Amino acid sequence: MLQDKIAQYTDKINAFVTEKADELEQFRIKYLGSKGIIKEIFDEFKSVSVEEKRSLGKVLNEFKQLAESKYLTLKESTENSEAKTENTQQDLTLPGEGFEIGSRHPLALVRREIVEIFAKLGFTVAEGPEIEDDWHNFSALNFPEEHPARDMQDTFFIKKGGEKGDIALRTHTSSVQVRMMEQGQPPFRAIMPGRVYRNEAISARAHCFFHQVEGLYVDENVSFADLKQTLFYFVQELYGEGTKVRFRPSYFPFTEPSAEMDISCTICKGAGCQFCKYSGWVEILGCGMVDPNVLENCGIDSKKYSGFAFGMGIERIANLKYVIKDLRLFSENDARFLKQFKSALI
Ligand code: PHE
């Protein structure tokens, strides 16, 4: 009798198929559950005769294994088919999730613009090291031995003395002028963007590092008129037609004559505002004719060649372009600040 019962359920188990998790669960409860058929049959088995036990024991175990393996196989296949249905439920026509594109740093934007303007005039781009020796940063540029710019207050010295003299972080990009002129003969027509360092306390108006773009043009018969016209063109391109320029006499050891160039305030258009301290003018760069001593120091015949040079702070140009009054913003990496330049990304 018990044998018949087992045979009957064996057929049922063999015939059972499902792809549904809830039906399979019903199957598990029915056969393998604590009050299920297998438990019931095992209980009945206890009361059969010793003889019957011998023949039935094996059948019974096989029956139990059949139920268990059926359950496990079906479980695996239902799980697989459910995963498949989940996949097909995804709407592949939905737009993808875009990821955020970073923005360019305002200084990088301004530097690129400067490079592009000068490229139209035939200026190439040159670079030099940030760690410089005394010769390239000072001596070749005609700095007298006792010039205050060599003082510890302005310069970050790395090594005092040594074969090549003092080693320091460059205080200006004029050092690249020297490197360029030492390596060849005129004509030279290049701009040199780069980072420079000065030993200053960090505040809204000063930083211990900032960025400059140096310009150099050396050839036969280069005059101050060429300098003025070049810089005038640059300003019209950068700040728009009608921006006025003026030159004030100044002093740099490496240029003679030297000048500082102001432009009409880009914020109030010359009417006078807080930004230009109500003068209508803002200073943007230093410039001048390369001192013949500097040309000679670099192995260039100063009787045959003349040239002009200029240098400007990129932060200063960016200040005027974007009205950023605190220099510290440029180096703090505050995403809220940097994100505002997204629209300028091309
Ligand atoms: N090197 C000067 C500075 O850092 C700028 C400058 C460059 C002036 C070239 C004249 C000519 O202030």
Residues whose N, C-alpha, C, O or C-beta is under 5 A from the ligand:
A	BS01	LIG	T171 H172 S174 F252 T255 G286 C287 G288 A309 F310 G311
